[in-house]
Amino acid sequence: MKKPTDTFKLTNGVEVPCIGFGTWQTPDGEVAKQSVLDAIECGYIHIDTAAIYGNEGSVGDGIRESGVDRKDLFITTKLWNDSHDYHACKKAFAESMKRLGLEYLDLYLVHWPNPVDIRDKFEETTKSMWKAMEELYEEGKVRAIGVSNYLPHHLDYLLSIAKIKPMVNQIRIYPGSVPQENIDYCTKHEMLIQAYSPLGTGSLLGAKPLQDIADKYDTTIAKLCIKWSLQRGFNPLPKSVTTGRIKDNLDVFGFEISDEDMAILNSIENFGEAEADPDKVGF
């Protein structure tokens, strides 16, 4: 990847801009709208949100007020845990589109695989919900479909019943949190890996081992982590509400991390927050 407009190509040929702008934990209202406006102004063309974030309306406002042609942007949102059912999925999608003010979506993801309220019905609800996802794709309402926070055993079942296979798995990845088994599985099955929280929700920003490497490249820990993600072949989704940091997070194409330093970053273990287990979370 040499510039922000470079892309990853999905199995259906859809191209995903190499760095996305994340909006998880971004407050609804003026903050969310302005951060999206700032991101697009800085050069982001890939915006990621979700129904549960509670900010789809403001994200949509920012998209429209940017003045950028819709076809030149890549927009993602996600299906929440209360809608793992054929009819509920269709309804939730329509509601997200209304809040976003969009006629189509570039990528629609199932946010979590195994919601607590239907944990004893994983196969039944997955089959029903995925049929709706496939129809949204076939109807041209979404250009690509995928999942988030899925582990290999969830994907095993989904792949066994899917007519249209998930094209993306969005998971938590950053130096010190590298779910290699999941990464290998997704790579084998040609799913693009999107890295949410590529800065460990900020927990990496004061880490001395990372700072020592960042200093070698005269860069910041944030940009080092985003560059590491790109060099690993992941699609990072950094989030910020500060204009300067939004801009900096896209400015990662002026240096390359050496193989030696990549090995060091790859070897960091158990850093930052522990990854949530989707079969045990309480939602």
Residue pairs with C-beta under 8 A, 6 or more apart in sequence:
1 18
1 230
1 253
2 253
3 253
4 17
4 18
4 19
4 43
4 44
4 45
4 250
4 253
5 17
5 45
6 17
6 18
7 15
7 16
7 17
7 18
8 15
8 16
8 18
8 192
8 235
9 15
9 16
10 16
10 144
10 167
10 168
10 192
11 165
11 167
11 190
12 143
12 144
12 167
14 106
14 107
14 143
14 144
14 167
16 46
16 74
16 106
16 107
16 144
16 168
16 192
16 235
17 44
17 45
17 46
17 74
18 46
18 230
18 235
19 44
19 46
19 226
19 230
19 235
19 236
19 237
19 238
19 249
19 250
19 252
20 44
20 46
20 47
20 48
20 74
20 76
20 194
20 235
20 236
20 237
20 238
21 35
21 36
21 39
21 44
21 46
21 47
21 48
21 237
21 238
21 239
21 246
22 48
22 196
22 197
22 237
22 238
22 239
23 32
23 35
23 36
23 47
23 48
23 49
23 53
23 55
23 59
23 239
24 48
24 50
24 53
24 196
24 197
24 239
25 53
25 201
25 239
26 32
26 35
26 53
26 55
26 239
26 241
27 55
27 241
28 54
28 55
28 57
28 58
29 55
29 58
30 58
31 58
31 241
32 55
32 58
32 59
32 62
33 58
33 59
33 61
33 62
33 65
34 62
34 241
35 62
35 240
35 241
35 246
36 47
36 58
36 59
36 61
36 62
36 63
36 66
37 62
37 65
37 66
38 243
38 246
38 247
39 47
39 62
39 246
40 47
40 62
40 63
40 66
40 68
40 73
41 66
42 243
42 246
42 247
42 250
43 250
44 246
44 250
45 68
45 72
45 73
45 74
46 73
46 74
46 76
47 59
47 63
47 73
47 74
47 75
47 76
48 76
48 77
48 170
48 194
48 196
48 237
49 55
49 56
49 59
49 75
49 76
49 77
49 78
49 100
50 56
50 77
50 78
50 80
50 109
50 111
51 77
51 78
51 79
51 80
51 92
51 95
51 96
51 111
52 78
52 80
52 81
52 111
56 77
56 96
56 99
56 100
57 99
57 100
57 101
59 100
60 99
60 100
60 101
60 102
61 101
63 70
63 73
63 75
63 100
63 101
63 102
64 101
70 102
70 103
73 106
74 106
74 107
75 100
75 102
75 105
75 106
75 107
76 105
76 106
76 107
76 108
76 109
77 96
77 100
77 105
77 108
77 109
78 108
78 109
78 110
78 111
78 148
79 89
79 92
79 93
79 108
79 109
79 110
79 111
79 129
79 133
80 92
80 111
81 111
81 112
81 115
81 116
81 117
81 283
82 88
82 92
82 115
82 117
83 89
83 91
83 92
83 129
84 110
84 115
84 118
84 125
84 126
84 128
84 129
85 125
85 128
85 129
85 132
86 128
86 129
86 131
86 132
87 132
88 129
89 128
89 129
89 132
89 133
89 136
90 132
90 135
90 136
93 105
93 108
93 132
93 136
93 141
93 142
96 105
97 103
97 105
97 141
104 140
104 141
104 142
104 143
105 141
105 142
105 143
106 142
106 143
106 144
107 142
107 143
107 144
107 145
107 146
107 168
108 133
108 136
108 137
108 142
108 144
108 145
108 146
109 145
109 146
109 147
109 148
109 168
109 170
110 129
110 130
110 133
110 146
110 147
110 148
110 150
111 148
111 149
112 148
112 149
112 278
112 281
112 283
113 122
113 126
113 147
113 149
113 150
113 151
113 154
113 278
114 122
114 154
114 278
114 279
115 283
116 281
116 282
116 283
118 125
119 279
122 154
122 157
123 157
126 154
126 157
126 158
126 161
127 161
130 158
130 161
130 162
133 142
133 145
133 164
134 145
134 162
134 163
134 164
136 142
136 145
137 143
137 144
137 145
137 164
138 164
144 167
144 168
145 164
145 166
145 167
145 168
146 166
146 167
146 168
146 169
146 170
146 191
146 192
147 154
147 155
147 158
147 166
147 168
147 169
147 170
148 169
148 170
148 171
148 194
148 196
149 170
149 171
149 172
149 276
149 278
150 158
150 166
150 169
150 171
150 182
150 278
151 182
151 278
151 279
152 181
152 182
152 185
154 278
155 166
155 169
155 185
155 186
155 189
158 166
159 165
159 166
159 189
165 189
165 191
166 191
167 191
167 192
168 191
168 192
168 193
168 194
169 182
169 186
169 191
169 192
169 193
169 194
170 193
170 194
170 195
170 196
170 237
171 179
171 182
171 193
171 194
171 195
171 196
172 179
172 195
172 196
172 197
172 275
172 276
173 179
173 183
173 193
173 195
173 196
173 197
173 198
173 229
173 232
173 234
174 195
174 197
174 198
174 199
174 200
174 204
174 225
174 229
174 272
175 204
175 210
175 225
175 228
175 265
175 266
175 268
175 271
176 200
176 204
176 207
176 268
176 269
176 270
176 271
176 272
177 200
177 270
177 271
177 272
177 273
177 275
178 266
179 275
183 193
186 192
186 193
187 193
187 233
192 235
193 233
193 234
193 235
194 234
194 235
194 236
194 237
195 229
195 234
195 235
195 236
195 237
196 237
197 239
198 225
198 226
198 229
198 234
198 236
198 237
198 238
199 205
199 221
199 222
199 225
199 226
199 238
200 225
200 271
200 272
200 273
201 272
201 273
203 271
203 272
203 273
204 210
204 221
204 225
204 271
204 272
205 221
205 222
206 221
207 221
207 271
209 264
209 268
210 221
210 224
210 225
210 265
210 268
211 221
213 224
213 257
213 261
213 264
213 265
214 220
214 221
214 223
214 224
216 261
217 224
217 255
217 257
218 255
219 227
219 252
219 255
220 248
222 238
222 245
222 248
222 249
223 248
223 249
223 251
223 252
224 257
224 265
225 236
226 236
226 238
226 249
226 252
227 252
227 255
227 256
227 257
228 257
228 262
228 265
229 235
229 236
230 236
230 252
231 256
231 257
231 262
232 262
232 266
238 249
240 246
240 249
257 265
